[in-house]
Amino acid sequence: MLFSWAILATTFVPSLGHGNLQFPPPWTNPGGWLANRTTLQCRIGCIEKFAFRGIYDHKPGCDCWWYTNGTRIPGEPTIPDDSPLRTFFDDEDRSTKPWRAPGTSTFYPCGAFGGNPSGLGHRPLRLSSNASSEPLKVPQNGILRGGCGYGMDARDVDFPEVVTSTYRSGSVIETVWGISANHGGGYSYRLCRLPANGKTDITEECFQKTPLRFEGTKQAIQFYNGTRVYFEGMKTSNGTYPPGSEWMRNPIPACKPHGEPSTSPGCPDGTQFEPPVPEAFGFGVYRLDNVAGKWYFEWSIVDRVVLPPGLEPGLYVLGFRWDTEGEDQAWASCADIEIVD
């Protein structure tokens, strides 16, 4: 059964680890009308005529509220402590964060609104078979940090005006994603043939069958005025899951010492690593009197990924998965695409 997206989630606990797919238009972008506009990366699906009443500014449907909260890797890290793929170099133990063994943590393949559809303090359901069977370590108060409880699984939501992008098998496609709260880590793009019974039958295992590779390591920052600055990114296929799948490091360094939002847009103590371009660093939003501020990154991240040759024509779902290193969170977006002859 599919449900309307005009839903309200309960048990709200503020979470700022936000970012997600902007192009191709995800399910959460009605009509695709925002496309890859920067500074609006986390307003997709929740402003103007599509702004449903919600809690604070996080209205149901918003692109950056679909993820898995409280998720950790099931084994030892595959990205070593001293690896340049790391995105946090502080004194906190981040060895169980999703990015430390990309693709292995429990994950809702298209996200769940608020990250905790089973409620705060409960382990996720309907996840991949390689996921850890160990119970989550819940804080003493029984509430996981971040998100809200009992939100919808994106696979069960009837999003309005979903755009289907058209591509040819073997082509190179441009993808764009944006950050409004930077938790480091890295990301991957994947493909799943739309099941006969529709998107409710999409599984993480389906996405794992067709991970997409990046066309080289060239990335770009696209600014609000449309200009781009290109730079060399950093990708890996070592220690990833499924084995050999390509993952790109999030190129945007968070602030020192621990990546939290500061009281200004800058990083007064420096950054975790060298920014790819001078403007591209920091948390994304900043805090004013312990309330999330209004400042967002005025740019987005552009990649080029390769669709496998020989794909059968038909309907597919493109998946974006961002495994973070700053929190026990992994962010998701799904977009409809059609492969044509």
RAFENPE-V517357 format. One record per backbone hydrogen bond with DSSP energy under -0.5 kcal/mol. NH is the residue of the N-H (numbers start at 1). CO is the residue of the C=O. E is the energy in kcal/mol with one decimal. If there is no record, write none. Layout:
BEGIN
nh,co,e
NH,CO,E
NH,CO,E
END
This chain:
BEGIN
nh,co,e
3,156,-3.4
5,158,-0.6
7,5,-2.6
10,149,-1.6
13,147,-2.6
18,16,-2.1
20,178,-1.9
22,176,-3.2
23,176,-2.1
27,334,-2.7
29,26,-2.0
30,28,-0.8
31,161,-3.3
32,29,-2.1
33,30,-1.1
37,34,-2.2
39,297,-0.7
40,37,-0.8
43,40,-2.1
44,40,-0.9
46,43,-2.3
50,47,-1.9
51,48,-1.9
52,50,-1.1
55,58,-0.8
56,54,-0.6
58,55,-2.0
59,57,-1.2
62,59,-2.3
63,44,-2.4
65,62,-1.7
66,63,-0.7
67,65,-0.6
67,112,-2.0
68,330,-2.8
69,115,-2.2
70,328,-1.1
71,328,-2.1
73,96,-2.0
78,100,-2.6
79,100,-2.2
80,78,-0.7
83,80,-1.5
86,83,-1.7
94,92,-0.9
97,94,-1.2
99,324,-2.2
100,97,-1.8
101,98,-1.3
102,99,-0.7
104,101,-1.8
106,72,-0.7
109,107,-0.7
111,108,-1.4
112,67,-1.3
113,152,-3.0
114,65,-2.5
115,112,-2.1
116,148,-1.0
119,116,-2.1
122,119,-1.7
131,128,-1.5
138,136,-1.1
142,139,-2.4
148,114,-1.3
149,10,-1.8
149,11,-0.6
150,116,-2.5
154,111,-2.5
156,153,-2.4
157,154,-1.4
158,3,-4.3
159,157,-1.4
162,159,-0.5
165,163,-0.6
165,336,-2.1
167,338,-2.6
169,340,-0.8
170,308,-1.0
171,168,-1.9
173,171,-0.5
173,305,-2.9
175,303,-2.5
176,23,-2.9
177,301,-2.2
178,20,-2.4
180,18,-2.4
181,18,-2.3
182,283,-3.2
183,181,-0.6
186,323,-2.3
187,248,-2.4
188,321,-2.1
190,319,-2.4
191,207,-0.6
191,210,-1.8
192,317,-1.9
194,315,-2.0
198,195,-1.9
201,198,-1.7
202,199,-1.7
207,203,-1.5
208,204,-2.3
209,205,-0.9
209,206,-0.8
210,206,-0.5
210,207,-1.3
211,208,-0.5
212,189,-2.7
213,306,-0.7
215,304,-3.1
216,214,-1.5
219,231,-2.8
220,302,-1.7
221,229,-2.4
222,220,-0.6
222,300,-2.6
223,221,-0.6
223,227,-2.9
224,298,-1.3
226,223,-2.2
229,221,-2.0
231,219,-2.3
233,217,-3.7
233,231,-0.5
236,247,-2.6
241,102,-1.8
244,237,-0.7
245,242,-2.4
247,236,-2.5
248,187,-2.8
249,234,-3.3
250,185,-3.0
253,251,-0.7
253,280,-0.6
254,87,-0.5
256,270,-2.7
259,255,-1.1
270,267,-1.9
272,254,-2.6
276,251,-0.6
280,277,-1.6
281,279,-1.3
282,253,-2.7
287,262,-2.3
288,291,-2.7
291,288,-1.3
293,286,-3.1
300,222,-2.1
301,177,-3.0
302,220,-3.0
303,175,-2.4
305,173,-2.5
306,213,-2.7
307,171,-2.9
307,305,-0.5
311,308,-0.8
314,339,-2.0
316,337,-3.1
317,192,-2.8
318,335,-3.1
319,190,-2.7
319,317,-0.5
320,333,-2.7
321,188,-2.5
322,331,-2.7
323,186,-2.2
323,321,-0.6
324,322,-0.6
324,329,-1.8
325,183,-2.1
326,183,-2.2
329,327,-1.5
330,68,-1.9
331,322,-2.5
332,66,-2.1
333,320,-1.6
335,318,-2.1
336,163,-0.6
337,316,-2.5
338,165,-2.8
339,314,-3.0
340,167,-2.3
340,338,-0.6
END
